[in-house]
Amino acid sequence: MAPTLTICVLVLTIAVFFPSIVFGGDAGINYGREGDNLPPPKQVIDFLTDEFKYKISLIRVYDANTDILEALSGTNLVVTIGVPNEAIAFVASSQEAADKWVQDHITTYIAKGVRFRYVCVGNEAIPGIVASFIEPAIRNLYTSIRIKSGIDYIFVTTAVGLNVLGESYPPSQGQFGHNVAQIMNSLVQYLYSIESPLLINVYPYRALVTEPEHISMDYALFQSQTPVVRDGNFEYYNLFDAMVDAFVAAMARVVGSDNFKLVVSESGWPTGGREPYSSVENACVYNNKLREHAIVTGRTPRKADINMEVYISSMFNENFKSDGDEQCFGTFYNNFTQVYPVWCP
């Protein structure tokens, strides 16, 4: 049986025979547009809602493009919208600037039926030239959305990569790097105070290709049958969980508690560009196992209450990204056929 069909059958079987069970999490998709050969937004959203019948119900977009927002209007897709890195300083500059951004991109489109869940201020902008503007931008947007507009279901946050961690092995030693500690500590404390999750981009693939002598393919692909890392009372069978729990440890050091939420805003595996690590077969295995892990397991060894929410990268290959494997993370061709089976048929 194909891996995608196996996951779908498993989920449906549990739902039929054990209706009281609440599944651990969910898996959505990242819809990036860094290419010149991609279908228009309206066509993409119509495919997800009409033809694909909401088999993917969570979608993350990296900017506030009005064509996408118009296409999302009146749908039941749950949306993470991005403030692009180049707009962060503007939103941070004043409350009035943030109010205008929210009016133009959030409240206007709520009235048109867009279901927002997160506003993500930047993507992997820490460290970077706008890093110091991220928390002020989040504070301004929070005031605009939660306090001024009275919208209590949208969370304002940012997305960071593994490069904000100075230590990540073993997972319990996770901590923010010295170069970003001041920014990250303040940011995490503020997100904790407003009950917003930190969005994290987690790529076992990138760790594997960086250190293939220390990381096995099975460990990176969710295929280890025995624990690879033992960290106190926790056993790790896959690198994904170890990377997430390194973030958990880093955040716990800052706020003094594990009682916070994380969202995996990006994870995936490329189909080409860096063989033998990148391949259609490996991408199929990883993304199916990741999706199953999010939906059925829904937790990591350290954080049982994470209710795992994962966004798979990505919708399409994007030919404006850096040459090589960066262009090869798409799970759909531009004609909307799947590159390999990962979403329920």
TAQUI-V13225 format. One record per pair of residues at least 24 apart in sequence whose ideal C-beta (glycine too) atoms are under 7 Angstrom apart, sorted by the first residue. I is the first residue (numbers start at 1). J is the second residue. Records with the same first field share a line. If there is no record, write none. Layout:
BEGIN
I=J ; J
END
This chain:
BEGIN
2=341
3=284 ; 288
4=288 ; 341 ; 342 ; 343 ; 344 ; 345
5=345
7=288 ; 291 ; 292
8=344
10=296
11=295 ; 296
23=295 ; 296 ; 298
24=295 ; 296 ; 297 ; 298 ; 299 ; 307 ; 308
25=294 ; 295 ; 298 ; 307 ; 308 ; 309 ; 310
26=58 ; 294 ; 295 ; 309
27=291 ; 294 ; 295 ; 310 ; 312
28=56 ; 57 ; 58 ; 59 ; 60 ; 311
29=56 ; 59 ; 311 ; 312 ; 314 ; 315
30=60 ; 266 ; 311 ; 312 ; 313 ; 314 ; 315
31=59 ; 60 ; 61 ; 315
32=62 ; 314 ; 315 ; 318
34=318 ; 320 ; 321
35=316 ; 318 ; 319 ; 320
36=319 ; 320
37=319 ; 334
38=316 ; 334
39=334
41=65 ; 67 ; 68 ; 71
42=71
45=71 ; 72 ; 75
47=336
48=77
49=75 ; 77
55=343 ; 344
56=343
58=311
60=265 ; 311
62=123
64=105
69=105 ; 109 ; 114
72=114
73=109 ; 112 ; 113 ; 114
74=112 ; 113
76=115
77=115
78=115 ; 117
79=114 ; 115 ; 116 ; 117
80=117 ; 118 ; 120
81=105 ; 116 ; 119
82=120 ; 123
83=119 ; 120 ; 121 ; 122 ; 137
85=122 ; 123 ; 125 ; 130
88=121 ; 122 ; 125 ; 130 ; 133 ; 134 ; 137
89=130 ; 133
91=137 ; 140 ; 141
92=133 ; 136 ; 137 ; 140
95=140 ; 143
98=140 ; 141 ; 144
99=144 ; 148
102=141 ; 144 ; 145 ; 149
106=145
107=149
116=154
117=154 ; 155
118=155 ; 157
119=154 ; 156
120=157 ; 158 ; 159 ; 199 ; 265
121=156 ; 158
122=158
123=159
124=159 ; 160 ; 161 ; 201
125=158
126=160 ; 164 ; 180 ; 183 ; 184
127=179 ; 180
131=183
132=183
134=158 ; 187
135=186 ; 187 ; 190
138=190
142=194
155=196 ; 197
156=196
157=191 ; 196 ; 197 ; 198 ; 199
158=199
159=199 ; 201 ; 265
160=198 ; 200 ; 201
161=201
162=243
165=246 ; 250
168=243 ; 246
170=229 ; 231
171=231 ; 242 ; 245 ; 246 ; 249 ; 302
172=231 ; 232 ; 249
173=249
174=246 ; 247 ; 249 ; 250
175=250 ; 253
176=250
185=254
188=251 ; 254 ; 255
189=254 ; 255
192=255 ; 260
197=261 ; 262 ; 263
198=251 ; 262
199=263 ; 265
200=247 ; 262 ; 264 ; 265
201=265 ; 266
202=240 ; 243 ; 244 ; 264 ; 267
203=267
204=239 ; 240 ; 243
205=269 ; 270 ; 277
207=239
208=277
209=274 ; 277
215=239
221=282 ; 285 ; 286 ; 289
222=286 ; 289 ; 290 ; 293
234=301 ; 302
235=301
236=301
240=267 ; 290
241=300 ; 301
244=300
245=300 ; 301 ; 302 ; 303
248=302 ; 303
258=303
262=306
263=309
264=309 ; 310 ; 311
265=311
266=311 ; 313
267=310 ; 312 ; 313
268=312 ; 313 ; 314 ; 329
270=325 ; 328 ; 329
271=328 ; 339
272=325 ; 328
273=324 ; 325 ; 327 ; 328
274=324 ; 325
278=325 ; 328
280=339 ; 340
283=340
284=340 ; 341 ; 342
287=312 ; 331 ; 342
288=342
291=342
END
